[in-house]
C-alpha cells in the first residue's frame, strides 16, 4: 500500500517522479504529491485523487530540480485531504518526508512534540515522523553557513537514525532537505524499499516496476537499512549503527508487464494471460521420467519431505483462498493432514503444532505485512517455512527457508486473477510431489502430468466464452446482493468468486459451502438474489443439483458453472457457463476463470473503475 519514488541525478526530477507514480498507482490512489529540490528551495506539490490530478497541478505550478521524492497514498491515518497527502514537512519547512507503513506510537510522539511547541497541519502519523526527524536534525546544530555538505549529510542520516529508534511500527521512507540538494535518505522496516542504480543517477522506490525503465540493477533494502543516496553513489548503514551489507540484483523487466496493450483494463489483460502464466508455473517442473513434479526451490530432499506430518498454509485475501484449495489438494493427493490459517491471525494464536510441520506462506507480492509476520513467527518457533511468491526478490522470498516462484509476471490489477490460478497450479505440483513420495503410482503420476499439460488449452477455451458471460452479467448486474456456492475443492472458489464480485463491482456477495444452504442462508433466497453454483460433474455433483433445486423452489435465480455436456445442470439453472471436463483436483483453476470474467463484465457494465476499485490497494504492506 502506498507508493514511493525518489530520484537524484542530472535529469529533471518531476517528470521521472510522475512517471514512477503512474506505474505505482495501483498501490494507492487517494492522493499524490512530490517534493523537488532546486536552488536552495523545496517545492512541494500535492493533491487529492488520482495521479492525473497531480499532473494537472504540476502543469499549473511546475517544479524544477534534479532531486526529489514523491508518493501516492492509500489512507491509513487521516482522511483523504490535500493536507494529509504526502510529502510532509517538518516544523522548519526545510525537510520533507514520504512514508509507507504505520507508526503505531504516533499519538505518544505527537503529544511529546506538541508539548515542545510543534504545530501539526495534518492528521497523519507521517507528519509526526517528519517533525521528529526535523527535531533531531535541528539538535545536531548543522547549518549551511557553519558546516560543509558532507557534515550536513552525516547530520541528516543521524537524525533519521535517531528518529527511527523512537518509532514503533513499520516504515519505508524517503527524506530530502532544502539545504542538502545532493542527497536522498531512505530507510525501511516492514515496508519495501528498493534502490535503483544508474549512471550518474540513482532512484528509490517501493516497487521496482516504477524505476525498471531507467535501471537494470537494484539493491533491495533489508529491514533497518538506511540508504544515503547521491547522484554519484550510495551507502547503506543500519538503524542500530554501523555499515550494512547489500547485494546488487539484476532487474528482470519487460515493458509489456506494465502496458495494457490492446486491452481496456489490466484486469482483463491478466485474465487472458492465464494460459501462459499457468504454463509458466509448470515450466521445467514436470518430470515424465519420474512421473512427478520437481521443485528444487523447496530446498528439501525426498526424505525430508516424507518426514512431514502436517502442512500449514497461510495467506490473506485471494492467497488465503488459494491456500484453502491447497489444503484439499494436499490431503487428497498426498494424504497429509493440512490446515489453513489467516496470516493476519497466525502470530496472535498459540496453535499447538507437532514438530514435523511444514509451513507455506502464500503472497503474490511477497511483501504482504501480515503474511511476512506469519513467516517470521513460524521461523521463530522453529518450523521450516517456505514461500510461494511472484517476486523472487521480495522480503518473503528472501527470508523464507525456500519456496516456489510463481513466474506469473507483474500483476497490476488490484483484483488478483492470474496470481490465484498460478498459486493453485504451484500447490497442485506440490501435492503431486508429496503424493508420489508416499503412495501415488507412476501411472497415476503420468495421468496427472497429462491433465496438467492440458490445462492452458482448457483455459483458452473458457476465455472464448467471454461474450456469453457478458450477456449473463448484463442480466444480473443490478442485483443488490449475490451468493456463490460450491463444495469440496470448489468451496474456496466460491469464496474467491464472491471476493472478486465485491472488490470491483461493489455488489455485496458472499461465498458458502453448498451444503450449508439449508442451515440458515436459505432464508436469504428471493427472486432478486442470484445464486452462482459451482457444480462440475464431480463426486458431489448430485448433491449440488439438490441444493440448486432448493433455491429454484423458492424462485431464486441460479447461474450454474458446470462441465461441458451437463444437460441436467442446464435443465435446472436459469443460466449456465460450461467448462471443459477435468479431474476434481484441477477444477478450482478452471472454475475461477468464468467467475473472474463474470465479476469483470459486471463491474464494467456498472461503470466501476475495474483496475482501481475504491478503498483498495494492490500490495497490503500495513497491518
N, C-alpha and C positions, 0 to 999 in steps of 0.2 A: 504494500500500500504506500502511496505517495512515490514520487519520482524526483531524483536529484540529478542535475547535470552541472558540472563545473568545467571551466576552460581557462587555460593560461598559455599564451604563446604570442605569435606575431599577427594573427588574423583578427578581424573584428569579432568580438565575443558574442554579441547579441544574436546574430543570425544562427550561429552554431548552437547556442543555448536553446533558441526557439525550436530549431530542428530536432534537437535531442528531446525536448519536452513533448513534441508531437509524437515521437516514437514511444514515449513512456506514458502517453495519456491514459492508456488502459489501466495504469496503476493508481489513478485518481484524477478526477476532473471536476472537483468542486470549485477550485480556483487555481491560479498560477501566478508566478512572479519571478523577477530576476533582480540581481544587484550587479552592476558593472562599474569597474574602477577606471577612472581616466583623469589625468591632470590634477591630481590632488582632490578629486571629488568622487563621491559614491552615488551613482544614480540608481534608485530603487523604483521599479515599476511593478505593480501587481493589480490583479483584477479578478473578480469572481467569475465563475463559469468556465467554459472550455478554453483551450489554448488559443483558439482563434480570437477570443476576446482580448487576450494579452497581445496578440499580434496587431490588432487594431490600435491598441493603446500605444504600442511602440511606433506605429506609423504616425500617430498624432504627436507623440513625445518621445522621439528616438533617444537612445543612449549610445554613446561611443566609448570604446576602450577595448583592450586586448586581454582583459582578465575579468572573470565574473562567475557567479553562481546562480542557479535557478532551481525552481521547484514546481511540481504540480501536486495538488493537495487532495487527499481523502480525509475529510474532517474527523478528528477524534475529540479534541478539547476545543470547545467554542464553535459557534455556528458558522455558516458559510457567509462571510463578510469580507470586504476588502481589508479591514483592519486585522482579521485573523489569517489572511493569506500570508505566505512566506515570500520573501525573506523577512526576518525580524531584526530590528536594530537594537543595540544596547542603549544605555542611558545617554551616552555621549553622541549617538547618531553616527559614529565613525566606524563601527563594526557591524557587519551583517552576517546572519547565520540562517541556514536552511536545515531542516531536520526531518527524518523519518523515525518513527518509533513513539514510545510513550515514556515520559518522565514521571514515574509513579509518585515521587515525593515533591512534585512541583508546588503543591499548596504550602508545604512547610518552607520550601525555599523562597516562595513568593512572599510569605509573611515576614521572613527574616530580611529580605531585600527591601520590602516596603517600610519596615521599621528603620532602615538606613536612609530612607528618602527616595528610593526608586519609585517612579511612577510608570505604571504599565498601561499600554494602549490597546491591548487585546486580551482575550480570554484564554490564550493558548499556553500550553506547557513550554512550547518552543521559545516564546519571548522571555520566559524566566531563564532558560538556559543562555540565551543571548546576553541578558543582563549579568548573569553570573560570570560568563567568560569576560565580558567587558570590565566587570569589577576587578577581577584578578589581573587583567592587563593594566588597568589604571594603577593598581597596587604595585606593579612591577616598576613603575616610575619611568618607563621609556617614552621619549618623545622624539620626533624627527629633529627637533632643534638641539637635543642634547646627546643623541646617540646615533650610531650608524645603522644601516638597514639590517645587517647581519644580527646585531644585538636585538633589533626590533622583532625580527623573525623568531629568534630564540625566546623572547619575552612572550610573543603571541602563542607559541607552542606550549610554553609553560603555563600560560593562562588557561588554555584548553585542557591541559592535563589536570590542573588543579580543580577546574570546574567539574570535569568528568569524575573525579574522585569523590565528589559530593553527591553525585547523581545516583539514584536508584531507578532502574528501568532499562529500556532499550533505546538505542540511537544509531543512526547513520547521519553524520553531519558534514557540512562544508562551511567554512568560515573565511571571510575576507575582511581586510581592514583598509580604510581610506589611505592611511599613511604608509602602507606596505603593499604597493601595487604589484610587486614582483612575486607574491606568494599566495597560494591557497593552502588551507589546512583542512584535512578531512580526518574523520575517526569513525569507528564502528563498534557496536556491541549489539548483536541480535538482529540488526537491520543491515542488509547487504550494501556494500560499497566497493566499487572496482576502480582501479587506477589505470587509465589508458596511456600508453607510452607512444609518443610521436617524435618527429624530428624537429626540435626547437619548439615543441608544444606538448602539453600534457592535459589529460582530462580526468575528471571524477564523474562517476555515475552510479546510480543504484542498480542499473541493469546494463549489461554490455551491449545490448541491442541499440542503445541510444548513441553509442560512440563507435560502433563497429565499422561504419563507413570511413572513419578517419584514423583508425589504428588497427594494427594487426597483432599487437602484443599487449597483454594486460597483466596486472597483479591483483588478485582477489584478496582484499584485506581480511585479516583474521579478527576475531573479537579482541578488543582492547588495543588494536593497532591505531597509531596516529600517523598520518601521511603528511609530510611537509613537501609541497609541490611547487616547483618553479618551471619556467619555460625550458630551462636547461637540464633539469633533473629532478630527482625526488629522494627523500629519505624516509624510512619507516622506523618509528620508535614505539614504545609501549606506554600505556596509561600509567603503569607501575614505575616506569623509568627505564632507561637503557634502550639499546637498539633492538629491533625486531627483524627476524629473518623473513625472507619472502621468496616466492618462486614466480618467474615470468612464464606466462601461459600464452600459447598461440590462439588467436581468435578464429573460431570456426563460424563463418557467417556467409549467408547467401542473401543477395538483395531481395530475392523473391520471398524470403521469410517475413519481411516487413512491408510487403506490397500486396494489395488486394488483387492485382491483375484485373481480369475482366469480371470479377465477382462484385456484387454491390456491397457485401459485408465480409469482414474477416471470418465471422462465424460460418457463413455458407462455404467460403473457400476451405476452411478447416474441416467441415463435414465432408466435403468432396475429396479431401486429401486422404481420407481414411484407408482406402485400398492400399495406398503406398505406405502410409505410416504403420499399418498392421504388418505389411510385408517387411518393412524396415525393422520392426520389433523382433521379427523372427530371423532376419538375415544373418547367416553364419552360425545360427544356434540350433539347427536341426541336423541331427546325425542319423542318416539312414543305416550306416554301418552298425551303429549301436542301438538303433531304433529308440532314440531318446533325444532329449534336449541337452545342449551344452551351455552352461552358464558359468564361465570361468571367473567372472567378476564376484561371485559369491565368496571366493577365497576359502572354500571348504571342499575337502575331498569326499568321496562317497562314504567312507567310514564315518566321518563326522556328520554328514547329512543323515545317515541311517541312525545315528545315536539320538537324533532329535525326537523328543517325546511329545512336544506340543509346539504349535506355531501361534504366535500372537501377531495380528496385523493391526496397524493403527494409521489413521489419516483423518482428514477433515473434508467436509463437503463431498464433492464428487469422488475424491480419493477414498473417502470412507465407504462410499457405495461400491467402488471397485474392490476394496478390501473385503466387503461382505460377499461379493462374488468369489473372491479368493478363498474365503472360508469354506464355501461349498465345494470349490474345485479341489482343495487340498484334502478335505475329508472324503470326498467321493473318489478321487483318483489315487490318492496316496494313503488313505486310511490313517491319517494322523489327526488327532484332535486339534481343532483350530478355533480361535475366537477373535473377535474384532472389538477394538476399544477406540472410542473417540480420543484423538490425540489431545484435545483440549481438556480431557479429564484424566488422562493417563498418569500424570505426575501427582495428581491430587488424590488418587486412590492408593490403597495399600493392598494391591492384588496379591493373593498367595499364588506363587508360580513355582513349579518344580525346577530343579537346576538345569535340566536339559531342554530349555526353552529357546526357540529361535524367534526373534522379533523382526518384523518387516515394517518399515516406515514408508508410506506412500506420499509423495508430494511432487506435483508437476514441476513447480519452480525449484524445489529443493531448498526453499527459504521460508516455508510456512512456519511462523513463530511457534504455534502450538505443537506442530509435528517435530520441529527441532528440539523443543523442550522435552518431548517424549523420548526422542533418541538419547538425549543426554541423561535422562532419568533411568532409562533402561541400562545404559552402559554403566552408570553409577552403581547400579545393583548387580553388575557383573554378567549381564546377559549379552550374548552375541547379537548385535543389532545391525541389520542390513537395510539399505535404502533402495527404493525403486523411484528413480527421478528422471526428469527430462533434461536436466542441466548438469553435465558432467563436472563442472567446476563449482557447483553450488555448495553451500555450507553442509547440508545433509550428506551430499555425495562425498565431501572431503572428510567429514567427521565420523561417518559410519564405518563399520568394520568390513564393508564390502557391499556389493549390491548389483543391480542391473540397470543399465542406462536404456531408456525407452526409445531413443532415436526418433522421436515424433516431430522434431523441428520446433521452431518458435510458435507458441500459441498466443495470439494477440487477443482474440475474442475473450471477453470476460467469462462467458459461459463455456465451461470446458466441454469439449467434444472429442477431438482425436486423442486427447490425453487419457480419457476414460477407456476407450477401446484399446489403446496401447497398453495401459495398465492391466486390463483384463487379459490381453494376449500374453504379456510377460508372466502373469500369475498362472496362466494355463501351462506355459513352458515349465514353470517351477513345479507345478503339480505333476506334470508328466515325468520330470526328472526324479522327483521323490517317489512317484509310483513305480517307475522302472527299477529303482534301487530296491524296492520292497517286494511287490507282488505282481506287477503288470508283466505279461509275457512280451516277447519281442514282436509277435504278430499283432498284439494289441497296440504296442507302441507304434508300429508301422501304420496301422489304421489311423491312429491319431495324427501322425505326420501327414498322411494324405488329406485328412479333414482340415488340418491347419493350413496346408498349402492351398486349399480350395477357398479359404476364407476371403481373400481380396476380391476374387471374381464374384462371389456371392454378395459382397458389399456393393460392388459396382451395379449389380442387378437391382439392388434395393434403391440405389440413388436414381435409377431410371423412373422410379415411382413418384418422384418429387411433385410433378404436376397433379397427380391423383391425390397426394397428401395435401397439397394446397387447397384443392376443392373441398376436402373434408374439413380443413382448418377454417375455411370461409363459413362453413355451416355452423361451427361451434365457437367462433372467435368471440362472440359477445356473451358467452356464458360467464356468470359471476364466480363460479367455482367448478372444479373438475376433480374426479378421483381416478387414481391409477392403481391397478391391482394386478398382482402376479404371485406365483408360488415357487417355492424351492429356488432354483437358480435365478428366477426372474422376479422375485420379490425385491432384490436390490435394484433391478432395472426399473421397477415401478417407482421406487423412491427417486431414482435418477430422473425419470421422465417427469415426475411431479416437480422436482427441483428446477429442471430446465424451463418448464412452463412458468413457474413462479418468477424465476430470475429475469426473464426477458419479456414476458407478456404482462406481468403483474396480475395475472389471474390467480386467485387462491387455488392451490392444488395440493392434494395430499396423497401419499402412497401407502398402501396397505397390503398385507397378505390376503389373497382372495378368500381364504377360508375363514378369515376374521369378519367377513361381511356381516354374517348373521349374529355376531357377538356385539353388536352395538351400532356400527357405522351404517347399517342398512336403514336406520332412521333418517339418514340424510337424503335418501333417494327420492327424487321428484322428477317430473318431466323436464325441468330446467337444469338438472345437474347431469352432465355427460360423465359416463364411466369408461375408462380405457382399460380393457382387459388384455394382458399379455398372455396369450393362450396358444402356444405352439403345440403341435401333436407330440407331446412328451408323456411321461409317466403319470402326470396329473391332469391330462387334457380333459378327461371325463369330469373330474371334479370342477375344473374351471367352467365347463359348459353348464353344470348345475348352478354355479354361482351366477353366471350370466342370466340364466332363466329366472333366478330370484329377482334380479334387477328388472328384467323385462316385465315380470308380473306386476311390478309397481310402476310401470310406464317410464322407467328410466332409460334414456338413450344410451346405446353402447357402441363404442368403437373397438373392434377386435383386431389385435395383432396376432396373426397366426401363420400357419405353414401353407405353402402353395398347394392347391388342390383340396383344401379343407372345406368341403361343402357344408358340413354340419355347422361349422363356425359361421360361414356366410349366411346360413339359414336363420341363425338366432341373433345376429347383430344388425344394427342399422347401417353401419359402415365397416368395411374390413380393409386391412393392409396386410397382404400376404407376402411372406418372405421365403427364400429358398430353404429346403429341408436341411437340417444339420443335427448333430448329436446334442443331447440336453446340455452338455457342459460348454458348448460353444454358442448356445442360443443367446446368452446375455450380450455378446458382441454384436450379433446381427439385429436383435430386437432394439438395441439402443439407437440405431441409426434412424428408423422411421419416427421414433419419439423425438429425436433431435430436430428432424425436419418439421414435425408437427408443431413443436414449440416455435421454431424459426418462422414458419409461414404465419402462424397466429400472431406473433409479435409484429411482423411486417404489415399484416392486414390492419392491425390496431394502431399503426403509426409509431411504434415504440423504437427507441434507439437500441438496436439489437446488440451492437458491439460495446456500448457503454451504458448498460442499464443503471437506473437510478440507485443511489446509495451503495453501489458495489464497486469493488476494485479487483484487479486480477490476482495480485500476489499479496496474501494476507500476512504481513510481516509484523503485525502488532497483535498482542493477546486480547 
